[in-house]
Each structure stands twice: as C-alpha cells, then as structure tokens.
C-alpha cells in the first residue's frame, strides 16, 4: 500500500473512530445495551466510561490533521482498544449474561485496534539506527 493511501485511510479511520468515541458509544449503550453496556446498569460507571472515550475521541480528531505527529496517541488507542476488547472477551466468556458483548463492543474494539495498527504512521529510521 502506498504511503498516500495509508495516510488517507489513517486520517479517515481517525475521524471515524473519534466521532464514534465522542457520540457513538453513549448511543450504542442506549440502543443495544446487551452488546454495549454491562448489566446491571451502572450510571456512574457509564458516565465515566463515556467521558474518557469522548475525550480520547476529541484528541483523535485533532490527530487526524497530522497523524505522523501523533504516533504515540494512535498506538495508545490501538493497543488499549485491543487490550480492552480482549479483557472484555474473557469476562464475557466467564459471565453468561454478558455474552452479547462478543458480538457487540468486543469485535468493535478489536477491529479499531487492529485497523489502527495496520495503518499507523511509520517513523523513519535514520542511518544511526535510532528512531526519531
């Protein structure tokens, strides 16, 4: 894949993920609670969760303007999404009442994490061998 194509896909992915994190998570928790909200409902937890992800979404939108300058944020989003999804998958496997997460937020988080890792900006390695 060319660098121009990778950059265009990354920018689109950052914008889409940012918008989903800002408004989509809260909406999905209301529209499909079995796949996106834990039971029993915990309003305080949900508000904290939505607040953290909305904040991350704002930063992802800002990073979409110059992804090469925000590699750490992009990698944090990718790896934390993968870890979050895998932990949730394990919890859903243990708790039968949470199994719908295996077709809801678990694949969504794994998909976001994997997609960001695939198109994350590559830093140039200078002649000295140290990354800049």
N, CA, C and O of each residue as an XYZ file, in Angstrom:
528
protein
N       0.858     -1.174      0.000
C       0.000      0.000      0.000
C       0.900      1.231      0.000
O       1.882      1.287      0.740
N       0.569      2.198     -0.815
C       1.378      3.409     -0.903
C       1.203      4.253      0.361
O       0.216      4.122      1.086
N       2.171      5.105      0.601
C       2.105      5.987      1.769
C       0.908      6.929      1.674
O       0.273      7.221      2.687
N       0.591      7.407      0.472
C      -0.552      8.304      0.298
C      -1.857      7.584      0.631
O      -2.740      8.155      1.270
N      -1.974      6.338      0.201
C      -3.177      5.552      0.503
C      -3.257      5.272      1.993
O      -4.321      5.410      2.597
N      -2.132      4.877      2.591
C      -2.082      4.604      4.033
C      -2.490      5.858      4.815
O      -3.267      5.780      5.766
N      -1.964      6.998      4.407
C      -2.276      8.249      5.095
C      -3.762      8.595      4.982
O      -4.375      9.016      5.962
N      -4.338      8.422      3.801
C      -5.759      8.722      3.594
C      -6.641      7.787      4.440
O      -7.613      8.229      5.052
N      -6.295      6.508      4.465
C      -7.053      5.541      5.271
C      -6.912      5.869      6.753
O      -7.892      5.836      7.497
N      -5.693      6.184      7.177
C      -5.470      6.511      8.588
C      -6.268      7.737      9.006
O      -6.913      7.730     10.055
N      -6.230      8.783      8.200
C      -6.978     10.002      8.528
C      -8.477      9.706      8.620
O      -9.147     10.178      9.539
N      -8.999      8.934      7.681
C     -10.422      8.568      7.701
C     -10.747      7.733      8.930
O     -11.769      7.948      9.581
N      -9.876      6.779      9.247
C     -10.083      5.929     10.422
C     -10.032      6.744     11.713
O     -10.826      6.505     12.623
N      -9.116      7.694     11.802
C      -9.027      8.541     12.999
C     -10.286      9.389     13.166
O     -10.795      9.540     14.277
N     -10.784      9.938     12.066
C     -12.008     10.745     12.140
C     -13.197      9.873     12.538
O     -13.968     10.240     13.425
N     -13.348      8.719     11.886
C     -14.474      7.832     12.193
C     -14.411      7.347     13.639
O     -15.421      7.352     14.343
N     -13.236      6.932     14.077
C     -13.079      6.457     15.454
C     -13.320      7.590     16.437
O     -13.980      7.399     17.459
N     -12.793      8.763     16.137
C     -13.012      9.915     17.009
C     -14.492     10.221     17.165
O     -14.965     10.447     18.279
N     -15.224     10.231     16.062
C     -16.667     10.520     16.128
C     -17.431      9.423     16.871
O     -18.355      9.710     17.632
N     -17.044      8.174     16.649
C     -17.685      7.069     17.371
C     -17.415      7.205     18.864
O     -18.321      7.031     19.679
N     -16.172      7.516     19.225
C     -15.834      7.661     20.636
C     -16.561      8.853     21.268
O     -16.940      8.793     22.437
N     -16.756      9.927     20.511
C     -17.417     11.116     21.056
C     -18.908     10.886     21.272
O     -19.428     11.196     22.344
N     -19.593     10.357     20.291
C     -21.046     10.238     20.415
C     -21.614      8.850     20.244
O     -22.720      8.565     20.703
N     -20.866      7.987     19.590
C     -21.394      6.669     19.281
C     -21.488      5.723     20.454
O     -22.430      4.933     20.537
N     -20.542      5.784     21.356
C     -20.543      4.837     22.480
C     -21.773      5.041     23.343
O     -22.467      4.078     23.669
N     -22.053      6.282     23.717
C     -23.236      6.555     24.541
C     -24.502      6.112     23.818
O     -25.405      5.543     24.431
N     -24.568      6.372     22.522
C     -25.744      5.983     21.743
C     -25.889      4.466     21.693
O     -26.986      3.939     21.878
N     -24.789      3.764     21.444
C     -24.848      2.304     21.372
C     -25.212      1.679     22.716
O     -25.893      0.655     22.761
N     -24.762      2.291     23.807
C     -25.112      1.780     25.139
C     -26.613      1.878     25.383
O     -27.182      1.070     26.117
N     -27.248      2.865     24.770
C     -28.709      3.039     24.923
C     -29.480      2.190     23.913
O     -30.495      1.583     24.256
N     -28.993      2.146     22.649
C     -29.702      1.442     21.588
C     -29.576     -0.081     21.681
O     -30.536     -0.797     21.395
N     -28.411     -0.574     22.073
C     -28.180     -2.008     22.157
C     -27.420     -2.325     23.450
O     -26.247     -2.696     23.409
N     -28.090     -2.177     24.592
C     -27.406     -2.382     25.867
C     -26.806     -3.775     26.021
O     -25.767     -3.923     26.665
N     -27.434     -4.800     25.447
C     -26.899     -6.153     25.583
C     -25.514     -6.280     24.960
O     -24.696     -7.073     25.428
N     -25.244     -5.508     23.910
C     -23.956     -5.596     23.235
C     -22.957     -4.535     23.639
O     -21.771     -4.655     23.331
N     -23.419     -3.481     24.333
C     -22.511     -2.371     24.631
C     -22.560     -1.842     26.059
O     -21.782     -0.948     26.389
N     -23.432     -2.348     26.915
C     -23.487     -1.890     28.312
C     -23.493     -3.112     29.222
O     -24.124     -4.124     28.914
N     -22.795     -3.011     30.328
C     -22.756     -4.126     31.276
C     -23.987     -4.102     32.154
O     -24.550     -3.041     32.426
N     -24.395     -5.260     32.588
C     -25.569     -5.363     33.461
C     -25.124     -5.783     34.852
O     -24.162     -6.540     34.983
N     -25.793     -5.315     35.885
C     -26.866     -4.323     35.824
C     -26.308     -2.951     35.449
O     -25.119     -2.677     35.613
N     -27.198     -2.101     34.941
C     -26.793     -0.754     34.522
C     -26.138     -0.024     35.693
O     -26.612     -0.077     36.827
N     -25.050      0.649     35.387
C     -24.298      1.393     36.407
C     -24.033      2.789     35.854
O     -23.017      3.030     35.202
N     -24.960      3.704     36.122
C     -24.903      5.049     35.558
C     -23.597      5.772     35.802
O     -23.080      6.435     34.903
N     -23.057      5.658     37.002
C     -21.805      6.352     37.319
C     -20.659      5.799     36.485
O     -19.845      6.559     35.959
N     -20.594      4.487     36.364
C     -19.549      3.849     35.567
C     -19.697      4.238     34.101
O     -18.714      4.573     33.440
N     -20.917      4.195     33.598
C     -21.151      4.522     32.195
C     -20.768      5.963     31.877
O     -20.184      6.227     30.826
N     -21.090      6.899     32.772
C     -20.738      8.302     32.553
C     -19.219      8.475     32.517
O     -18.697      9.199     31.670
N     -18.512      7.814     33.432
C     -17.052      7.892     33.456
C     -16.473      7.296     32.175
O     -15.568      7.877     31.576
N     -16.978      6.168     31.761
C     -16.510      5.474     30.565
C     -16.723      6.344     29.323
O     -15.812      6.508     28.511
N     -17.923      6.897     29.183
C     -18.250      7.751     28.036
C     -17.376      9.009     28.052
O     -16.914      9.455     27.002
N     -17.150      9.577     29.227
C     -16.315     10.773     29.335
C     -14.884     10.535     28.902
O     -14.305     11.360     28.195
N     -14.306      9.423     29.313
C     -12.928      9.101     28.932
C     -12.834      8.873     27.425
O     -11.927      9.390     26.773
N     -13.767      8.104     26.875
C     -13.721      7.827     25.442
C     -14.030      9.068     24.607
O     -13.440      9.250     23.543
N     -14.939      9.922     25.065
C     -15.234     11.157     24.330
C     -13.995     12.057     24.291
O     -13.707     12.675     23.266
N     -13.273     12.127     25.398
C     -12.042     12.914     25.438
C     -11.018     12.357     24.453
O     -10.392     13.111     23.708
N     -10.852     11.042     24.453
C      -9.939     10.409     23.502
C     -10.391     10.698     22.072
O      -9.558     10.938     21.197
N     -11.693     10.675     21.830
C     -12.222     10.968     20.501
C     -11.850     12.356     20.013
O     -11.506     12.533     18.844
N     -11.917     13.340     20.898
C     -11.536     14.713     20.537
C     -10.065     14.757     20.119
O      -9.717     15.410     19.136
N      -9.214     14.071     20.858
C      -7.795     14.051     20.519
C      -7.532     13.294     19.218
O      -6.625     13.655     18.469
N      -8.318     12.247     18.941
C      -8.164     11.534     17.670
C      -8.547     12.415     16.489
O      -7.901     12.366     15.442
N      -9.593     13.220     16.651
C      -9.959     14.157     15.584
C      -8.819     15.145     15.335
O      -8.494     15.442     14.186
N      -8.221     15.645     16.396
C      -7.089     16.561     16.238
C      -5.909     15.852     15.573
O      -5.227     16.438     14.733
N      -5.668     14.603     15.943
C      -4.550     13.838     15.360
C      -4.761     13.561     13.885
O      -3.791     13.364     13.153
N      -6.004     13.541     13.434
C      -6.273     13.246     12.024
C      -5.700     14.314     11.098
O      -5.517     14.063      9.907
N      -5.419     15.486     11.621
C      -4.861     16.564     10.798
C      -3.390     16.327     10.467
O      -2.913     16.728      9.405
N      -2.678     15.676     11.380
C      -1.249     15.396     11.177
C      -0.890     14.109     11.917
O      -0.211     14.159     12.943
N      -1.333     12.960     11.414
C      -1.127     11.690     12.124
C       0.336     11.383     12.432
O       0.643     10.800     13.472
N       1.234     11.772     11.536
C       2.646     11.477     11.758
C       3.192     12.154     13.013
O       4.220     11.731     13.541
N       2.531     13.183     13.492
C       2.955     13.884     14.706
C       2.291     13.330     15.964
O       2.558     13.805     17.068
N       1.430     12.331     15.803
C       0.668     11.804     16.935
C       0.744     10.286     17.028
O      -0.231      9.628     17.391
N       1.908      9.737     16.697
C       2.057      8.291     16.674
C       1.780      7.668     18.041
O       1.149      6.613     18.114
N       2.229      8.286     19.106
C       2.003      7.718     20.438
C       0.515      7.629     20.761
O       0.057      6.618     21.294
N      -0.234      8.666     20.448
C      -1.678      8.649     20.691
C      -2.351      7.565     19.859
O      -3.226      6.854     20.353
N      -1.952      7.437     18.616
C      -2.552      6.431     17.733
C      -2.227      5.031     18.238
O      -3.106      4.170     18.280
N      -0.976      4.796     18.621
C      -0.600      3.484     19.139
C      -1.269      3.199     20.484
O      -1.666      2.063     20.744
N      -1.397      4.204     21.332
C      -2.124      4.012     22.591
C      -3.569      3.604     22.318
O      -4.086      2.676     22.940
N      -4.215      4.299     21.389
C      -5.602      3.974     21.056
C      -5.704      2.554     20.523
O      -6.607      1.809     20.901
N      -4.783      2.180     19.649
C      -4.799      0.835     19.063
C      -4.604     -0.236     20.128
O      -5.426     -1.143     20.258
N      -3.526     -0.135     20.885
C      -3.212     -1.184     21.868
C      -4.209     -1.207     23.020
O      -4.581     -2.284     23.486
N      -4.649     -0.041     23.486
C      -5.616     -0.043     24.592
C      -6.964     -0.596     24.125
O      -7.669     -1.232     24.908
N      -7.330     -0.363     22.868
C      -8.567     -0.933     22.336
C      -8.468     -2.449     22.256
O      -9.410     -3.153     22.618
N      -7.333     -2.956     21.784
C      -7.137     -4.403     21.732
C      -7.177     -5.026     23.123
O      -7.857     -6.030     23.337
N      -6.452     -4.437     24.064
C      -6.422     -4.970     25.429
C      -7.816     -4.915     26.057
O      -8.265     -5.883     26.671
N      -8.491     -3.786     25.899
C      -9.843     -3.626     26.429
C     -10.763     -4.700     25.843
O     -11.495     -5.363     26.579
N     -10.725     -4.868     24.523
C     -11.569     -5.867     23.871
C     -11.265     -7.284     24.325
O     -12.184     -8.072     24.549
N      -9.987     -7.619     24.464
C      -9.622     -8.971     24.884
C     -10.004     -9.248     26.333
O     -10.452    -10.348     26.658
N      -9.829     -8.257     27.207
C     -10.264     -8.430     28.602
C     -11.768     -8.612     28.655
O     -12.268     -9.481     29.369
N     -12.490     -7.796     27.902
C     -13.955     -7.915     27.878
C     -14.378     -9.276     27.327
O     -15.345     -9.866     27.811
N     -13.666     -9.774     26.326
C     -13.992    -11.087     25.762
C     -13.857    -12.165     26.837
O     -14.719    -13.032     26.980
N     -12.772    -12.094     27.579
C     -12.583    -13.058     28.669
C     -13.684    -12.960     29.711
O     -14.191    -13.981     30.174
N     -14.057    -11.751     30.081
C     -15.121    -11.572     31.069
C     -16.464    -12.056     30.543
O     -17.257    -12.640     31.281
N     -16.714    -11.808     29.252
C     -17.976    -12.253     28.653
C     -18.032    -13.775     28.570
O     -19.110    -14.361     28.675
N     -16.898    -14.413     28.386
C     -16.873    -15.876     28.346
C     -17.167    -16.467     29.717
O     -17.777    -17.530     29.821
N     -16.734    -15.782     30.762
C     -16.943    -16.267     32.125
C     -18.377    -16.000     32.593
O     -18.977    -16.840     33.263
N     -18.916    -14.849     32.244
C     -20.252    -14.439     32.699
C     -21.248    -14.587     31.545
O     -21.265    -13.775     30.619
N     -22.065    -15.621     31.613
C     -23.008    -15.922     30.525
C     -23.956    -14.766     30.234
O     -24.414    -14.625     29.100
N     -24.261    -13.939     31.221
C     -25.189    -12.824     30.992
C     -24.564    -11.714     30.155
O     -25.266    -10.803     29.716
N     -23.275    -11.779     29.934
C     -22.566    -10.744     29.157
C     -22.102    -11.239     27.797
O     -21.314    -10.555     27.144
N     -22.557    -12.394     27.345
C     -22.084    -12.997     26.086
C     -22.358    -12.149     24.847
O     -21.628    -12.253     23.862
N     -23.391    -11.316     24.877
C     -23.687    -10.486     23.693
C     -22.565     -9.497     23.393
O     -22.483     -8.969     22.284
N     -21.701     -9.242     24.373
C     -20.555     -8.362     24.111
C     -19.609     -8.983     23.088
O     -18.845     -8.278     22.430
N     -19.666    -10.299     22.959
C     -18.814    -10.976     21.984
C     -19.218    -10.655     20.549
O     -18.445    -10.896     19.622
N     -20.417    -10.115     20.355
C     -20.844     -9.678     19.024
C     -21.124     -8.174     18.998
O     -21.602     -7.648     17.993
N     -20.831     -7.492     20.088
C     -21.049     -6.048     20.193
C     -19.734     -5.305     20.281
O     -19.027     -5.152     19.285
N     -19.407     -4.842     21.481
C     -18.234     -3.982     21.634
C     -16.896     -4.713     21.542
O     -15.888     -4.092     21.206
N     -16.858     -6.012     21.830
C     -15.584     -6.732     21.728
C     -15.048     -6.705     20.293
O     -13.914     -6.272     20.089
N     -15.817     -7.151     19.292
C     -15.271     -7.082     17.932
C     -15.031     -5.647     17.461
O     -14.117     -5.399     16.675
N     -15.845     -4.703     17.935
C     -15.642     -3.301     17.542
C     -14.287     -2.807     18.040
O     -13.546     -2.173     17.288
N     -13.958     -3.088     19.290
C     -12.680     -2.640     19.849
C     -11.502     -3.344     19.187
O     -10.486     -2.711     18.899
N     -11.627     -4.637     18.944
C     -10.545     -5.380     18.289
C     -10.347     -4.869     16.866
O      -9.212     -4.722     16.413
N     -11.431     -4.602     16.167
C     -11.338     -4.079     14.803
C     -10.655     -2.708     14.780
O      -9.779     -2.464     13.951
N     -11.055     -1.821     15.685
C     -10.429     -0.498     15.758
C      -8.940     -0.631     16.048
O      -8.116     -0.009     15.378
N      -8.594     -1.440     17.046
C      -7.186     -1.618     17.402
C      -6.362     -2.179     16.270
O      -5.288     -1.660     15.967
N      -6.854     -3.244     15.633
C      -6.109     -3.868     14.541
C      -5.982     -2.923     13.348
O      -4.908     -2.808     12.759
N      -7.066     -2.252     12.995
C      -7.027     -1.338     11.847
C      -6.024     -0.213     12.077
O      -5.267      0.137     11.171
N      -6.012      0.354     13.280
C      -5.060      1.428     13.564
C      -3.625      0.923     13.515
O      -2.741      1.632     13.033
N      -3.378     -0.281     14.002
C      -2.017     -0.820     13.949
C      -1.564     -1.053     12.511
O      -0.394     -0.850     12.185
N      -2.472     -1.473     11.664
C      -2.119     -1.735     10.265
C      -1.726     -0.454      9.540
O      -0.788     -0.457      8.743
N      -2.434      0.639      9.810
C      -2.175      1.874      9.053
C      -1.473      2.959      9.879
O      -1.348      4.095      9.422
N      -1.021      2.624     11.071
C      -0.333      3.615     11.909
C       0.869      4.188     11.167
O       1.512      3.493     10.381
N       1.171      5.473     11.425
C       2.320      6.079     10.738
C       3.605      5.352     11.099
O       3.801      4.922     12.236
N       4.464      5.227     10.119
C       5.764      4.593     10.308
C       6.806      5.687     10.471
O       6.912      6.592      9.643
N       7.556      5.593     11.529
C       8.625      6.575     11.724
C       9.852      6.167     10.934
O      10.180      4.985     10.830
N      10.514      7.150     10.387
C      11.730      6.885      9.632
C      12.859      6.504     10.592
O      12.959      7.054     11.689
N      13.694      5.575     10.183
C      14.850      5.186     10.981
C      16.082      5.775     10.298
O      16.426      5.367      9.189
N      16.758      6.744     10.958
C      17.935      7.370     10.353
C      19.118      6.385     10.289
O      19.055      5.277     10.821
N      20.177      6.818      9.632
C      21.351      5.966      9.431
C      21.912      5.413     10.738
O      22.439      4.301     10.752
N      21.812      6.162     11.834
C      22.346      5.738     13.123
C      21.569      4.591     13.764
O      22.029      3.991     14.736
N      20.390      4.288     13.216
C      19.620      3.166     13.723
C      18.611      3.511     14.797
O      17.793      2.667     15.163
N      18.647      4.742     15.317
C      17.699      5.132     16.362
C      16.482      5.775     15.718
O      16.597      6.575     14.789
N      15.318      5.410     16.229
C      14.096      6.018     15.716
C      14.002      7.453     16.178
O      14.439      7.808     17.273
N      13.412      8.281     15.307
C      13.226      9.690     15.656
C      11.776      9.966     15.903
O      11.407     11.099     16.211
